[in-house]
Amino acid sequence: MLTTEEIAGIPLFSTLSALELEHLAQTVADIHLAPGEYVVHEGEERALFAVLEGKLEVTKLVDGIERTIGRRAPGQIFGEVPIALGGPFLGSYRATEPSRVVQIDARQYYVLAAASPAFSEAVGALARERIGGLQGIAAEAPKAKLAIVGHRWDSACHDLRRFLARNQVSFDWVTPDDPELAARWAAPLPTDAQCPVLRLADGTLLVRPQPREVARCLGLQTSGQSAEYDTVIIGGGPAGLAAAVYGASEGLRTLVVEREAPGGQAGTSSRIENYLGFPNGVSGDELASRALNQAKRLGAEIVVTRNIERIDPDSCAVFLDGGEKLRARTVILATGVTWRRLAIGGFDRLIGKGVYYGAARSEASSTQGLDIYLIGAGNSAGQAALFFANHARTVTLLVRGNTLEKSMSHYLIEQLRTKSNVAAELHSEVQAIHGDTHLTAVDILNRQTGSVARRDCGGLFVFIGADAETDWLPAEIARDARGFVLTGVDVVKSGHWSRERDPYLLETSVPGIFACGDVRFSPVKRVASAVGEGSMAIAFVHQYLQHDS
């Protein structure tokens, strides 16, 4: 039990009266921490803490890299900066040994500060000192984990940069013709045949590496660590990450298998304006990063750069490329959808060389000062147009129909109207594209007049809907004509359910295998619904493990 003597032993509290010390002893939280346990995470609400026993380290994500920016020992306090600024914690606090910490919530602090001005002044002075230290850290030039030399229009270089960006790995990219190459590379200059070349912080060079090789070198997990899992989640989009968060937090041995990077298709969205809890919107990669960190913190394993070859419907075993087998008690399909492809001659040849499906934020620099075109009239296209309008000279939406109102949210249309460099061409479609090493021009057909106009084009981004890629699933998992996975009552209607009990709401035609998010047959395709279904899937996994396994 916390005593007044223990609180008085903290220098900051030594000037408080006996009555105030007694009140604190009776009301503040007395927190015991095991090594590695966090008492507070970056972004949590303000409070004041003091260390009674043990030691803590202060960590912060700086340019995507976790850095230790301080330590706290017995007698020291933390939380003074959030208290002074009225904002959330700017770093995380983790015990490095068995520790004991007292917590004074914000309301208690302000009552105490009003009663003891000297105490308030001492906290304010310490806050100003710590803010100065944080400013020094923020002023440092960000240190990239690695550097890349590669040609701008080399698809291998584009894929490598995309992989790193989507996995929140900072890097410095230099083209072979950059006059500062020698100064920025700090290694023997590569030949054109070697590019792209990647140099790690320790000087290791990787010539034309594959994503899995890069992932392993960077310490990203590429294989499961356990012999068996309670649930294996296939796909690391919003639905898969939500399932991982809830599964791990509820004590299930949880593994996510993702073939590229966490975030899924939503991770490539430049802005999600209508997601609950983000009044100013949130980018897809930021939302994915938050969810990924949360899932990892709670104990979920996230495996990247792995493809699923098949699932055994009898045992729920999952077979990865390379021959690795994962034993699972349940499986959650959260593979999402992939962008629908355009059937235009030469189109695939220029993917990554000026032609893109979707619009990741990492592509912004490649559109600077150029005239670009977006094919599509949905919210994804509208969000991308708003984002690229801050970089490109002009942004043109090419729309087959006669209006945007049928397919795009009203708030997006209103925002687009405020952008002087954004235009929409109705009754239009791309008929042909041009370019040798990269995209240079597009031919646009006016469907009303039949006329074709050739336009210079610095980038073409495609948003024409998406399809489920589920051909790899076993035949026992029922799907509709477009490949979307049937669940719950739809399984019963299809005649693919033979058990006495009804299937759970998100259960497929194979007991113990569930589906959630965009891959599931459902008219609703939104990030929020995917997150909700991912969390619901875990509830059904619990029911299945309790009654059926």
N, C-alpha and C positions, 0 to 999 in steps of 0.2 A: 504494500500500500504506500502511496506517495506521502511523504512527510514534509512539513514546513522547512525542516533543516535541509532536506535535499534541494528544495527550490531555492532557499536562501544561499546555497552553495554555488549557484550560478551567478557570476559577477553582475550581470545585467539586472538581476532581481534583488540584489543585496540591499538596495536602498528602499525597498518597499516596506511598508509597515507590517507589524505582526498580524493585524487584522486582514490586510490584503494577501499576505502569504498564506494565511489559514484558508481564505476563500479560494485561492488558486489550488491548494492541495485537495480541496474537496470537489473542485469542478473540472479541472483540466484532464485531458486524456493522458494515460500512462501507457506508452506503446513499447512493446518488446519486439525486437527484430532479430531474425536469424541472418547469417551471412548471405549476402546476395538479395535480400528482401528490400523492397522499396518502401519508404515511408510516404513519399509524394512523388508524382510524376510531372514532367514538364507539361504545362498547360492546365494543371489543376488549380482550383480556386485558392485564394490567399488565406494564409493562417501563419501564426508565429510558432516556431519550434525551438526547443533547447535540448542539447545532448546531455544526458545524465551519465551514461556509461557507453563504452565502446567507441567505434569510429565510423564515420560515414564519408563517402566520396560524392562529389557533385559532378554530374555528367550533363552534357548538352550536345544536341545534334547541330553541328556547324557545317554547312554545305554538304549535308547528307552523311557526315562522318561523326560518330560519337567521340567526344573529347572529354577528358576529365579536367574540369576547370577549377576544382577546389576540393578541400576536405574540411570536415568538422570533427572536433574532438570534444571530450567532456568539458562542460562549462561554456561552450560556444552556442550561438543561436543561428537560425536561418529562417528565411521567410520575411525578413525585414524589407527586402526590395518589393515583393508583391504588396505588402502592407502599405508601403510608402506610395507606390504608384496606383494602388487600387486595382491591380490587374492580376492575371494568373502567374503561376510560377514559371520562371524563365529557364529552369533547369530541373533535373531529377536528382533525388537524394537516395542513395543506396548504401546499406550497411556492408562494411567489409569484414566485420566480425560481430559476434553477439553484442547487440546494442540495446540501449534503452533511451527513449525520447519522450519528452512531454510536448503536448500540442495545445496551444491556446487559439481557439477559433477567432475569427475577425471581430465578432460581436463582443466577446470577452476582452479582446485587446483594447478596443475603443473605450470600454468602460474603465479599464485599468489606466489607460492613457489620460483620460479626463481627470481621474483621481490623483494621478502622479505625473505632473508635467515634466519632471526630471527624467522619469522613465521614458516618456514619449520622445524627449529630445535626444536621449541616448540611442534609441532605436533609429531615429531619423538620421543621426550622424553616421551610424554604421551603414545605413542604406545608401547614403551618398557616397561613401567609400567603396562599397561593393558595386554600385552603378558605374563608377569610374573604371573599375576592373573589367566589367562586361563590355564597356565601350572600347577598351583596348583590344579585347578579343575580336569584337565585331569589325574593328578597323583593319585587322590583319588580312592580307590577301588570301583568298581561299586556296587551299592546297588540293589539287586534283589527285585522285588515287592513281591515275595512269594517263598516258598520252598516246595519241593515235596519229599516224601519218597515213593518209589515204586520199585518193582523188574524190572530188565532190560528187561526180556522177558515177562512181564505182558502186554497183549495187551491193557488193560485199562490204564495203566501207559503210554504206547507208544502213545495212542490216546490223552491223556491229554497233554503230552509234545508237540506233534505235533500241537495241537490246540493253545497252548500258543505261541509257536515259530512262527506260521503263523500269529498270531495277534500281533507280535512284543512286547510280554510281557516277560520281563526278569525274570528268575527264577533260583533257585539253586536246583539241583536234587541230592538226596542221596539215595543209595540203602540200604536195611535193614542190609546187611552184611558189610557195610562200617565201619571200625574201628573208624572213626571220626564222626559217626552218632550222638552220644550223644552231642558232642561239637558243631556240626553244626545245630542240630535240635532245641535245646532250648525249648523243650516241652516234655510232657510225650511220651515215645517211643511207637509207634503204634504196634499192632500185625499184623501178616501176613494177617489175615482175613480182617483187616481194610484197608490195602494198595490197591491202592495208597491213601495217605493222603496229603492234601494240607494245608499249613499254610500261612495265609495272614500276611501282615506287622503289623497289629494290634493284632495279636495273634489268630485270629479266625481259627478254624480247620474245614476242610471240608473232610469228609470221603467218598471215592469213588464217588466224585462229577461228575455230568454230565456237559458238556460244557456250557449249558445255565446258570446253577447255578453259575459257575465260572465267566462267562461273566457279570452277574448282580453284583456279588460281586466286580468285577474290574471296574465297571462303564461303561462297554461297552453297547451300545444301543441294546436292544432286542425287542423293540416295537416302532411303529410309534407314533409320537407326534402330528400329525395334523389329522383333520377330513377327509380331502380330499387332494389329490396330483394331480398336473398337469401331472406328469408321475411317474409311479412306475417301477423301473428297476429290473428285476429278474436276479440275478447273479452279482457277484462282481469281475469278471476277468477284463482283459484289456479293453474289449468292454464296459462292464458295468460301470467301473470307468471312462472311457472317456466320456460316455454319462452323467454320474453324474457331471463331471467337467463342461461340456458345458451347461447342463441343468441348473445347479445352477447359473453359471456365467451369464446366459441370463435371470435370474429372474423367472425360473420355480420352483414351489414347487416340489422338487425332493427327492425321497426315493429309496435307494438300499436295496434289501433283499438278503442276502447271508447266505447259510446254514452252512458254516464253518468259513472261513476267507477270507478277500479281497485278490485278486491276482489270483484266479482261478488256472487252470492247469499251467499257465505260472509262477505263484508264487512258484511252486515247482522246477522250472528250476534252476540248479546250475549256469548257465551262458548263457546269450543271447548276442552273439557276433555281430550280424548284425542289431541291433536296432539303428535307426537314432539318432545322437546326443551323442552317447556313444562310442567314438573311442576305448576305452579299454574294452568294454563289460560292462554288468550290470547283476547282479543276479536277478532272478525273484522276490525274496522277497524285494529287494531294490527298484525295479521298482514299485512294488505294494505299498510299504510304501510311496514312493513319491506321487503316484497318490492318495492314500487314504488321505494323509494330505492335498493335494491340493483340493480334493473334499469337505472335511470337512471345510476347510478354506473359501470356496466359499458358504457354506451354505447347502450342501447336507446332508441328514440324511443317515447313514449307519447302517442297522440293521443286526446283526449276529445271528447265531445259530437258524435260523428259516427256516422251510421248507414250500413250497407252496403246499397246498392240491389241489386247483383248481382255475381256472379263469372263471368268468362268461362272455361268449362272447358277451352277449347283453349289459351289463353295464360296462364292463372292471373291475368289482370289483375283488379284489384278496383276497383269503381266506387262512390264515396261519394256521399252526398246532396250536392247542389250542383254536380254534374257533375265533381268531381275524380276522376281516374283514377290508380291506383297500379299501377305495373308490378312484378310479383313473379315470382321464379323458382319459389317454392313458397308455399303457403298452409297455415296451420294453423287449423282451426276449433276454437275454444275458447269458444263462445258460452254454454255452460252451459244452465241451464233457468230457467223463470219459474214463479212460484207459480201453482198451479191456482186458478181463479176460482170463487167461490161464486155460484150461480144463485138469488139472493134479490132480490125486488122492491125497488128503491131502493138497492141495495147500492153500486153504482158511484157514485151521486150523493154518497155520504158518504165516499168514499175520501179520505184526508188530512184528514178532518174528524171524526176519532174512530174511523174504520175504517182498518186498515192490513194490508198483506200483509207478512209477516215482522216483524222487530222490531229496528230499528237502535237503538244506544245513545242516539242523539240524541233519541229519543222519550221518554226516561225522565222528563224534567221535566214533560211533559204528563200524566203519570199520578200525580203527587204527591198522596197522600191520597185517591185515587179507588178505586172498585170496578171492576176491569177483568176481561175475559174473554179467554181464549185458546182458539181452536178447533184441536184437533189433539192427537195422542198420541205424536208422534215426539220424537227428541232435540232438534230445533230448538225445539219448543214447551216442552220441559222446561228447556232452557237459558234461554229467555226468561222463563219463570215464576220461576226463581231470581233472575234479574237484576231483574225488575220488583218482586219481593217487597220489595226494599230501598226502594221508592218508593211503590208503591200501598198503599192500606189493605187491600184484599183482592185476591187473584189466583185466578181459578177456571178450571181446565182443563175444557173441554167435550169429552167423549170419546164417540163413537158406540158403541164396543164395550163389552165388559164388564170390561176390565182394561187396565192400562198396560203390564204385563209383556210383552205380545206385540210391542210396537213401540218401547219406550223402554229404554235401557240401565239395568242394575241400579243403577249408581253414581248416576245421576240420580234414580231413584226414591227411593233412600235419602236423598239430599240434600233432596229435596222434602219428605220426611216430617219433617225438622227445622224446617221453616218453618211457624210457627203460622198465618200469614195466607195460606197456599196450600192450596187444596182441589181435588179432582177430582170432577166429576159424570159418572158413567158412564151409558151409554144415553141420552145427551143430544145435542141439536143445536139450532142457532139456526133458528127458523122465520120470524122477521120482525125488522126493526130499525125504530127510531123516531127522529125528530128532524128539525127544519126546517133550521136553519143548521149544526147539528152533531149527532152521535149523542148521544141521551139515555137510550135504553132498548132492551132486546132482549127478544124473546119466546123462551123456551126450552121445547122439546118434550121430555118424558120419553117415550122410545120404548117403555118397558115398560108404563106406565100410560096413555099417550095424553094426559096432562094437559099444559097449557101455562101457564107462569108468566111474568109480565112482571117484569123486573128493571131497576132503574136501572143504567146502564152508562156509565162514563167513558172507556172505550176497548175496542175489539174488535180482536184481532190474529189473523190467519188463517194456519195452518200445515197445509194439507190436501194436501200433496204438490206435485209440480211436473211440468211438461211441457216438451218441447223445442219451441221455436219455429223451425222450419226450413223453413217454406213458401217462404221467399224464395230458397232454394238452387236451383240449376239441376237439372233432372230427371236429368241425368247422374250426380249424386251420390245413390247409393242409400241409402234409409232404411227403417226398419221401419214398421209400421202406426201407431205413435205418434210418428213423426217423428225418432227417434233415428238417428244416422248410423252406417251399417255400415262396418266396417273389417276388414282382414286376412282371416282365414278366413271370416268372415261374408259378405264381399263375394263370395268364390268360391262359397259355398253358394247365394247369391242368383242366381248366373248373370250378374252384371254385370261380370265381369273377362275381358278378351280378350287380354291380353299373355301372352307366353311365360313370363316370370318370374312368381312368386307375388307378390301385394301384400305390402308390408311390414306389420308387425303393426298399425300405426296409420294405414295408408294407406287412403283411401277408394276408391270405384270409379273415381275420376278420378286417374290417376297424377300425383304432385306435390302433391296436396291431401290433407292429413292431418287427423285429428280426435283430440281428447283431452279428458279431463274428463267432466263430466256429460252433455254433448251426444252423446257416443259411446255406441253400443249396448253396454251392459255391466251386469251385475247389481250391481256395486260403485259406490256413489255416496258417496264420502268425500273430504274435503279432502286427506288424505294421498295417496290414489290419484290424485287430479287433479294434484297436484304431481309425483308420479312419472311420470305419463303425459306431462305437459308437458316434462319433461326428456328422456324417451325419444323424444318426437317430433323433437327436434333431432338425435338420433343418426340417425334415419331420413331426416331432411332432408339430412344430410351424405352418406348413402349414395346418395340419389336424385341429388343434385347431382354426385356423383362418377361415377356410372355411367349416368344416364338423361338428364340435361339437355343 
